[in-house]
Amino acid sequence: MTFKKIIVAAILLTMTLISSGCTSLGVEPYDRDLLAKGKMALNSSPLDSALDDHIYFSKEATSGGRSFAGGGCGCN
């Protein structure tokens, strides 16, 4: 019975050490200016992206996925 408790405790300790992570792998302060540039954004051109989404959803006669309302007629 105590052998099982030791194994469970060892597994819990191992899982705790593995899941604790390391915080020193973040972005360095001198790299933050590079990440703040416009071309590093997920959506570097919001106007072009909105137009492309509108055309796509109008042609496909579908709606959804990006909070667009309406049908495929192009009147949303």
Backbone bond lengths (Angstrom), bond angles and torsions (degrees), N, CA, C in turn:
res aa  C-N    CA-C-N  psi(-1)  N-CA   C-N-CA  omega(-1)  CA-C   N-CA-C  phi
1 M - - - 1.447 - - 1.516 110.46 -
2 T 1.280 119.45 -40.37 1.457 121.20 -179.24 1.530 111.23 -73.18
3 F 1.337 116.73 -26.33 1.465 120.39 178.02 1.528 110.07 -64.77
4 K 1.340 116.46 -40.12 1.461 120.64 178.02 1.522 110.91 -65.62
5 K 1.314 117.19 -39.02 1.466 120.63 178.79 1.528 110.81 -64.90
6 I 1.328 116.73 -37.88 1.462 120.36 178.70 1.520 110.36 -66.35
7 I 1.324 117.08 -41.73 1.465 120.75 179.20 1.522 110.37 -65.24
8 V 1.330 117.37 -43.71 1.458 121.00 179.12 1.527 110.19 -63.18
9 A 1.322 117.25 -42.24 1.458 120.91 178.74 1.526 110.80 -64.34
10 A 1.324 117.39 -40.05 1.468 120.96 178.60 1.524 110.75 -65.86
11 I 1.323 117.32 -40.27 1.468 120.39 178.03 1.519 110.49 -65.49
12 L 1.325 117.40 -43.66 1.465 120.47 178.52 1.526 111.76 -63.61
13 L 1.313 116.52 -40.80 1.462 120.20 178.00 1.519 110.96 -64.28
14 T 1.319 117.19 -42.88 1.460 121.57 178.54 1.521 110.93 -63.08
15 M 1.325 117.21 -44.96 1.463 120.66 179.23 1.525 111.47 -63.63
16 T 1.327 117.13 -37.77 1.456 120.77 178.33 1.524 110.57 -65.08
17 L 1.315 116.96 -43.24 1.470 120.10 -179.94 1.526 111.37 -68.20
18 I 1.307 117.69 -37.39 1.462 120.60 179.90 1.532 110.75 -70.30
19 S 1.315 117.41 -40.88 1.460 120.42 -175.53 1.522 113.57 -82.27
20 S 1.319 118.68 -6.16 1.464 119.85 -178.15 1.518 111.63 -70.10
21 G 1.318 118.56 -31.12 1.466 121.76 174.87 1.516 112.60 75.82
22 C 1.293 113.54 178.68 1.460 121.13 -179.81 1.516 108.07 -130.87
23 T 1.301 117.60 124.44 1.456 121.05 -176.01 1.518 113.45 -89.84
24 S 1.303 119.32 -0.66 1.457 119.94 -177.71 1.525 112.72 -85.69
25 L 1.333 118.35 4.17 1.451 121.16 -179.23 1.522 112.42 -96.44
26 G 1.312 118.69 17.29 1.456 122.08 -179.02 1.520 112.08 -77.55
27 V 1.305 115.54 -172.22 1.457 121.99 -179.70 1.528 108.90 -79.32
28 E 1.293 114.88 130.02 1.469 119.65 178.49 1.531 109.67 -72.66
29 P 1.330 117.56 150.52 1.471 119.55 -178.87 1.527 113.67 -59.14
30 Y 1.308 118.20 -33.04 1.460 119.76 -178.49 1.526 112.40 -79.15
31 D 1.337 118.96 -7.05 1.461 122.13 175.99 1.522 112.86 -98.63
32 R 1.304 117.58 -8.78 1.457 120.30 -175.57 1.518 112.33 -68.38
33 D 1.320 118.53 -29.27 1.458 119.53 178.50 1.522 111.13 -67.25
34 L 1.344 117.34 -31.78 1.455 119.88 178.38 1.526 111.37 -71.60
35 L 1.317 117.07 -36.20 1.455 121.26 179.87 1.524 112.42 -75.27
36 A 1.326 117.80 -18.23 1.457 121.55 -179.05 1.521 112.59 -86.44
37 K 1.317 118.85 -4.68 1.457 121.48 -179.96 1.531 110.32 -69.44
38 G 1.317 116.04 155.07 1.456 122.05 -176.17 1.515 113.54 -62.67
39 K 1.334 117.07 -36.69 1.461 118.15 -177.78 1.527 113.20 -75.07
40 M 1.314 118.55 -7.57 1.454 121.62 176.16 1.529 111.96 -91.08
41 A 1.320 117.05 -4.02 1.462 120.77 -179.88 1.517 110.08 -71.89
42 L 1.317 116.34 155.11 1.457 120.46 176.69 1.513 111.09 -64.61
43 N 1.315 115.86 -32.48 1.459 121.59 179.35 1.530 106.72 -125.73
44 S 1.328 117.40 89.58 1.454 120.55 -173.26 1.521 113.06 -75.09
45 S 1.322 117.97 -20.10 1.464 121.38 178.38 1.526 108.73 -134.37
46 P 1.328 117.35 89.37 1.466 119.78 -174.54 1.529 113.05 -64.34
47 L 1.336 117.96 -33.48 1.452 119.68 -178.99 1.531 111.22 -68.31
48 D 1.326 116.75 -45.27 1.462 120.17 177.10 1.518 111.67 -63.31
49 S 1.297 116.52 -39.05 1.459 120.62 179.54 1.529 110.99 -65.43
50 A 1.328 117.37 -41.48 1.460 120.69 179.00 1.525 110.81 -65.24
51 L 1.328 116.91 -40.43 1.460 120.34 178.33 1.532 111.23 -65.97
52 D 1.314 116.85 -44.39 1.465 120.42 177.38 1.524 111.84 -60.69
53 D 1.329 116.75 -41.55 1.463 120.29 178.81 1.524 110.93 -64.46
54 H 1.322 116.80 -41.09 1.454 120.00 -179.83 1.529 110.71 -63.85
55 I 1.307 116.79 -44.35 1.461 120.83 179.30 1.526 110.52 -64.87
56 Y 1.311 117.00 -43.57 1.466 120.47 -179.29 1.516 111.10 -60.38
57 F 1.327 116.19 -49.12 1.452 119.18 -176.98 1.522 111.52 -70.41
58 S 1.319 117.97 -27.35 1.461 119.80 176.66 1.524 110.84 -71.99
59 K 1.322 116.93 -39.96 1.464 120.12 -179.36 1.521 112.14 -74.26
60 E 1.291 117.99 -35.54 1.457 121.22 -174.98 1.520 113.36 -84.58
61 A 1.316 117.10 -8.28 1.467 122.34 -178.87 1.521 111.58 57.51
62 T 1.295 114.92 36.99 1.459 119.98 178.08 1.511 109.20 -127.26
63 S 1.283 115.43 167.03 1.445 120.97 177.75 1.514 108.11 -147.77
64 G 1.309 115.59 148.56 1.455 120.28 176.09 1.498 112.54 118.41
65 G 1.277 115.56 170.31 1.447 121.47 179.76 1.509 113.15 93.07
66 R 1.320 116.66 -30.48 1.469 119.91 -179.91 1.517 111.11 -136.77
67 S 1.272 116.97 30.92 1.464 125.38 177.17 1.527 112.84 59.54
68 F 1.334 118.10 38.68 1.453 122.17 172.19 1.521 108.12 -93.55
69 A 1.304 114.96 142.68 1.464 119.27 177.30 1.519 108.96 -111.27
70 G 1.300 117.12 155.08 1.459 120.49 176.17 1.501 111.89 108.74
71 G 1.316 114.24 -177.28 1.455 120.51 -177.60 1.498 111.73 -105.32
72 G 1.332 116.38 -156.71 1.441 121.81 -176.97 1.504 114.73 -93.83
73 C 1.325 118.32 11.56 1.467 121.74 -175.42 1.526 111.36 -81.38
74 G 1.290 119.66 -9.75 1.469 122.49 -178.26 1.512 112.64 87.77
75 C 1.308 118.08 11.51 1.470 121.12 -176.41 1.530 112.62 -103.11
76 N 1.292 117.73 17.47 1.459 118.43 178.54 1.490 106.12 -87.05
